[in-house]
Amino acid sequence: MGGAWFETVAEAQRRARKRLPPSVYGALVAGSEKGLTIRDNQAAFDEIGFAPRTAGFAGERELGTTVLGQQVSLPVLISPTGVQAVHPDGEVAVARAAAARGTAMGLSSFASKPVEEVVAANPQTLFQIYWCGSRHDVARRVERARAAGAVGLILTPDWSFSHGRDWGSPHIPERLSVREALRFAPEGITHPRWLLDWARRKTLPDLTVPNMYDPGEPPLTFFGAYGRWMQTPPPSWDDVRWLREQWDGPFLLKGVYRADEAKRAVDAGVTAVSVSNHGGNNLDGTAATIRALPAVAEAVGDQVEVLLDGGIRRGSDVVKALALGARAVLIGRAYLWGLAAAGQAGVENVLDVLRGGIDSALLGLGRRSVAELSREDVIVPAGFCDAARPQGAAAR
Ligand SMILES: Cc1cc2nc3c(=O)[nH]c(=O)nc-3n(C[C@H](O)[C@H](O)[C@H](O)COP(=O)(O)O)c2cc1C
């Protein structure tokens, strides 16, 4: 399906671009405003070099680790994304791929598939919460995730409703009515394989968010839910603590960027933080997450697990993040390209590409396991972290 195996994430992206209607592809690229952050998330990895070793290598390397209470076969988790209209199997395909490759899945509240189906496809599912509605509303969603068997909770507070993009935002209909379907039709016709995937399942993207309303209630659309979210005051640190208390399992606070806030997250009792800028979709002008990682890792020590997401496109990026203090990384667009290119098989392919890249970087560095990676393995140019350090914060 969709052609054979691909060898890089860049190739998966090319195939996604070819296959998807431009508005769906555009929604995945996303990035806000001028795109400064989305660019830096990737570019910053290129500034970091390796310090390879020559002999004394291990014949086999250990890529597995534990993160958020989960045993995973590689230090790469699926980051939650609202995967509307990319593929008819959506997050269920992603969950199956993650399970097949031995890793955990973050499921967005704005996902297109119900949490029950996703947990059935991958028992290592963590449910992601946006702060939308009252505490009571949030608690109901948490309760549903718990009842479904989610093994962890992710809170993502970092969103500032910035909607401008210099290259234009794609038109996404509220609902795929006949009128909208006709408006959408030229894109579908010029991208027949995407359309065929939906036609085979006798369905069309319905753009609803089934985890944002209870089964039996009238469906809520993506934009309906988004509107409610915009009207909700953002969570306070009290709210973070409150939510943490509603959940007795692993709890990830996603979107921590500053060392001082990482310490507050520790005080709030979280299990882990992800150094994240929402993949460059939030406050444009925020520097790459990999620049912010060392200060966060240093600030929290081993009090909580430190993860990173943003800009991961190859195994060597994962290794650089681990060398600078991350326990694991989360990926967003990389697996979305794979999903768009070839469904479940495409996501598995992306995870395999990353696994291969991590393994060969470990080999080149003479490391036996991901746990052995340290700062000695990388060369970080002077001033690399400066763009992520608030004025007045001590230099490392
Ligand atoms: C299309 C798209 C939708 C996203 N939706 C969510 C979401 O619903 N919840 C969330 O916590 N993060 C969301 N994110 C952010 C990702 O979880 C992650 O932080 C980001 O994609 C990482 O950067 P990368 O794409 O460069 O790997 C989304 C990202 C993209 C690209």
The ligand as an SDF file (V2000), in Angstrom:
LIG
                    3D

 31 33  0  0  0  0  0  0  0  0999 V2000
   -0.9790   18.7730   13.4600 C   0  0  0  0  0  0  0  0  0  0  0  0
   -0.5710   18.8280   14.8910 C   0  0  0  0  0  0  0  0  0  0  0  0
   -1.5460   18.6940   15.8810 C   0  0  0  0  0  0  0  0  0  0  0  0
   -1.1690   18.7300   17.2330 C   0  0  0  0  0  0  0  0  0  0  0  0
   -2.1330   18.5400   18.1810 N   0  0  0  0  0  0  0  0  0  0  0  0
   -1.7600   18.4620   19.5000 C   0  0  0  0  0  0  0  0  0  0  0  0
   -2.7240   18.1330   20.4840 C   0  0  0  0  0  0  0  0  0  0  0  0
   -3.8900   17.9220   20.1940 O   0  0  0  0  0  0  0  0  0  0  0  0
   -2.2950   18.0530   21.7720 N   0  0  0  0  0  0  0  0  0  0  0  0
   -0.9890   18.2730   22.1390 C   0  0  0  0  0  0  0  0  0  0  0  0
   -0.6440   18.1690   23.3230 O   0  0  0  0  0  0  0  0  0  0  0  0
   -0.0680   18.5950   21.2060 N   0  0  0  0  0  0  0  0  0  0  0  0
   -0.4140   18.6660   19.9030 C   0  0  0  0  0  0  0  0  0  0  0  0
    0.5360   18.9360   18.9550 N   0  0  0  0  0  0  0  0  0  0  0  0
    1.9400   19.0950   19.3760 C   0  0  0  0  0  0  0  0  0  0  0  0
    2.6520   17.7500   19.3810 C   0  0  0  0  0  0  0  0  0  0  0  0
    2.1990   16.9120   20.4220 O   0  0  0  0  0  0  0  0  0  0  0  0
    4.1670   17.9190   19.5840 C   0  0  0  0  0  0  0  0  0  0  0  0
    4.4070   18.7530   20.6920 O   0  0  0  0  0  0  0  0  0  0  0  0
    4.8560   18.4830   18.3460 C   0  0  0  0  0  0  0  0  0  0  0  0
    4.2700   18.0080   17.1710 O   0  0  0  0  0  0  0  0  0  0  0  0
    6.3250   18.1070   18.3860 C   0  0  0  0  0  0  0  0  0  0  0  0
    7.0170   18.6530   17.3140 O   0  0  0  0  0  0  0  0  0  0  0  0
    7.3450   17.8250   15.9650 P   0  0  0  0  0  0  0  0  0  0  0  0
    6.0820   17.8100   15.1720 O   0  0  0  0  0  0  0  0  0  0  0  0
    8.4140   18.6390   15.3420 O   0  0  0  0  0  0  0  0  0  0  0  0
    7.7800   16.4450   16.3770 O   0  0  0  0  0  0  0  0  0  0  0  0
    0.1900   18.9230   17.5990 C   0  0  0  0  0  0  0  0  0  0  0  0
    1.1520   19.0620   16.5880 C   0  0  0  0  0  0  0  0  0  0  0  0
    0.7890   19.0130   15.2570 C   0  0  0  0  0  0  0  0  0  0  0  0
    1.8580   19.1350   14.2190 C   0  0  0  0  0  0  0  0  0  0  0  0
  1  2  1  0
  2  3  1  0
  2 30  2  0
  3  4  2  0
  4  5  1  0
  4 28  1  0
  5  6  2  0
  6  7  1  0
  6 13  1  0
  7  8  2  0
  7  9  1  0
  9 10  1  0
 10 11  2  0
 10 12  1  0
 12 13  2  0
 13 14  1  0
 14 15  1  0
 14 28  1  0
 15 16  1  0
 16 17  1  0
 16 18  1  0
 18 19  1  0
 18 20  1  0
 20 21  1  0
 20 22  1  0
 22 23  1  0
 23 24  1  0
 24 25  2  0
 24 26  1  0
 24 27  1  0
 28 29  2  0
 29 30  1  0
 30 31  1  0
M  END
$$$$
